[in-house]
Structures are given as structure tokens and as C-alpha cells.
Amino acid sequence: MFTTSRCILILFTSPALWFTTGYAQQFMTGKIEKRGTTEIIIGANIINLKQGKHNTSDLGGNYKIPARIGDTIIFSSAGYLPDTAVVAGYMLTESYLVALRSNVVTLQTVQVDESQNYQLDSMQRREDYRFILDKKHPVKLWNGKRPGDGPGLSFSPIGYFSKGERAKRRLKKRLKQEEEDYYIDSRFPVGRVAQLTRLQGDSLRIFMYRYRPSYQFCRSATSQDIFLYINDKVKLFRKGEPAKK
């Protein structure tokens, strides 16, 4: 037979246990591959826009990110078109495969304006990632004063060097590198390179890797500069000369 004190204890602890169980953290897990193949994608960005959580795929292409039904998840990686998924119940109970499509521009008889496509995609990425790109990190001061507020300022790593803030700065850095890679792809697209060089298959892939231009060059180069660059490099490639470091 329960005593009064035991009954009171049960009444107060049972709802607490129910609350904890009902709101336990859930995760969306799976693998990221290149569409149409079984080739895994390493280091892809996975971002939960609603919760502001982020992660990257591991060496096996696997990913894991906190998620709830209705959350919007964006998967992105340089060289691939981003993919967006709205979390459904089954995605939290079984592995969810993500297949990213290569960001390849194929040239036919019509000239494609890759720069314009890049600008549109870049603006969309900026809007999608606004929650992290516009994030202002904590001031590295004990008393909360800003530089120039007067004497007596004390430096503090608290907040600025916390685990969460370090992770956000790393994500910003990855997104910046990804954006630069997208820009290089827009100026040095495989479709145009294939058309100009007549290379195919493994030869084309090796050329694209060996002579991939730098972001700084692509930013300053005109369309004519890119054309001459490709023309010069394919001559070296056919002679079997290694790329200059």
C-alpha cells in the first residue's frame, strides 16, 4: 500500500519522465552519394535551417544531424547542385540516402552563360545560409565593452572560444571555400573544357583536376583569358608535361 509521500513523489516524477522521453533529441542519418553512381561524397555540408544545426559527411559519406518533423535540411558540396529535404517521419526512423547531382554545364549549339547561373545560385545560397553568415560572434571581453569604450577592458576567451562558436566559425570557413569552388566551376566548366579540348572520359577528368585554376585567377580573368588558359594547358597536357605548382 502506497503512503501519501510516495503518491506525491510518483505524481511529480512521472510527468517529468514523460516530458524528457517525449522531447528526446532525434537525428536524421544516412549517406550522401553522387547521383546515378555509388560514389560517396566526403565533407558535404548538412545544415538544418530551422534549428541552426550543421555537420559534414565523414570519410564513408555518412551524415548525422539533429532533426524534427517539418525541419528543412540542405545538403551541399562543391561541384554538386544543393539538395533540400523537408523532414518526414520515416526519415527519422530509417537511413535516408541523399543523391547529389553534379553541377555540370553541357554545351550544345547554344552558348550558356555560366556566370549568370552562378550569380543566381549564389544569391540563393546566401539566403539559405543567412542564419550563419550574418552571425555576429561574441565580443572577447569580460565586461562586455567594445573597443574604444574606454580604459579597463579585460580580454576573455569565454564565448568566443566556446565549442559552439568554434563550430560556427568552421562552418563559415567551409561555406566560403565551397562558394569559391562553385565560382571556379562556373568559369572552368567541364562542358566548355570538353568542347574546347576534345578530351573525354579519364583524360578529361585528369585534365580538369591537374589544371584547375585558382579562385584569384578566375576572379580577375576575362572570358578570353580563360580561353587562352585552357588552350595553353591542353598543349602541355598532350605533351605529357606536369602542372606547375
CORMO-V615980 format. One record per residue. PSI is psi as a letter, one per 30 degrees, with the letter a starting at -180 (NA if undefined). OMEGA is omega in degrees with one decimal (999 if undefined). Layout:
BEGIN
[[PSI	OMEGA] [PSI	OMEGA]]
END
This chain:
BEGIN
[[k	-177.7] [k	172.0] [l	-179.5] [e	-178.5] [e	179.0] [e	178.8] [e	179.0] [e	180.0] [e	-179.7] [e	-178.9] [e	-177.5] [e	-176.5] [e	-176.4] [e	177.0] [e	179.8] [e	178.4] [e	179.3] [e	-179.0] [e	-179.4] [e	-177.9] [e	-176.3] [f	-176.4] [g	177.6] [k	-178.5] [k	177.1] [l	-177.8] [k	172.0] [k	-176.0] [l	177.7] [a	-177.9] [k	178.7] [k	-178.2] [l	172.0] [k	-175.2] [k	178.0] [g	179.6] [l	173.0] [g	-180.0] [k	-178.1] [l	178.3] [j	-178.3] [k	174.5] [g	176.3] [k	178.5] [k	175.0] [k	-175.4] [k	173.5] [j	-175.1] [e	-175.8] [e	-178.1] [f	-177.4] [g	179.5] [l	-179.5] [l	178.3] [l	175.8] [l	178.5] [k	-175.7] [a	-176.6] [f	177.2] [g	-178.1] [g	-177.7] [k	178.4] [l	177.0] [k	-178.3] [k	176.3] [k	-177.8] [l	173.3] [l	178.8] [k	-179.5] [f	177.7] [l	176.5] [k	-178.7] [k	176.8] [k	176.4] [k	-178.8] [l	176.2] [k	-179.3] [k	-179.6] [f	-179.4] [l	175.4] [k	179.2] [l	177.7] [k	-178.8] [k	178.6] [k	172.3] [k	-171.0] [k	173.7] [l	-175.4] [e	-176.0] [f	-179.5] [f	-178.9] [f	-177.9] [f	178.6] [l	-179.3] [k	-178.4] [j	-179.0] [k	177.0] [k	179.7] [j	-179.2] [k	-179.1] [k	179.8] [k	178.7] [i	-174.9] [k	176.3] [j	178.9] [k	-178.4] [k	175.7] [b	177.5] [f	-178.1] [k	177.4] [k	-178.8] [k	178.8] [i	-177.4] [e	-179.0] [e	179.1] [e	177.8] [e	179.3] [e	-178.4] [e	179.7] [e	179.9] [e	-179.0] [e	178.5] [e	178.3] [e	178.4] [e	179.2] [e	179.6] [e	-179.7] [e	-175.0] [g	-176.5] [e	-175.7] [f	179.7] [e	-178.2] [e	179.2] [g	-178.1] [k	175.4] [k	-177.9] [l	-178.4] [k	175.4] [k	-176.2] [h	-178.3] [k	178.1] [e	-171.2] [g	175.9] [g	179.9] [l	178.7] [l	175.3] [k	-179.4] [f	-178.8] [f	179.6] [l	-177.6] [l	174.9] [g	179.6] [k	-178.7] [k	178.8] [k	177.4] [k	177.0] [f	-177.2] [k	-179.9] [d	-176.9] [e	-178.0] [g	177.1] [l	-177.7] [e	-178.4] [e	-179.0] [e	176.7] [e	179.7] [e	179.6] [e	178.2] [e	176.6] [e	179.0] [e	177.1] [e	-179.3] [e	178.7] [e	179.9] [e	177.2] [e	178.6] [e	179.1] [e	179.6] [e	177.4] [e	178.3] [e	176.4] [e	-178.5] [e	177.6] [e	178.7] [e	-178.9] [f	-179.9] [f	-176.4] [h	-174.2] [k	-176.5] [e	179.6] [e	179.8] [e	179.5] [e	179.5] [e	-179.4] [e	-177.2] [e	-174.6] [f	-175.2] [g	177.7] [l	179.5] [l	172.2] [b	-177.1] [e	180.0] [e	178.9] [e	-179.6] [e	179.5] [e	179.4] [e	-179.5] [e	-179.7] [e	-173.2] [e	-174.5] [g	176.4] [k	-177.2] [l	179.4] [l	177.7] [e	-178.0] [e	179.1] [e	-178.5] [e	180.0] [e	-175.5] [f	-174.1] [k	172.2] [l	176.8] [e	177.9] [e	177.4] [e	179.8] [e	179.2] [e	-179.9] [e	178.5] [e	-179.5] [e	-179.4] [e	179.2] [e	-175.4] [e	-179.6] [f	175.1] [e	177.4] [e	-178.3] [e	-178.4] [f	176.0] [f	-179.9] [g	-179.6] [k	178.9] [l	177.9] [k	177.1] [k	179.3] [NA	999]]
END
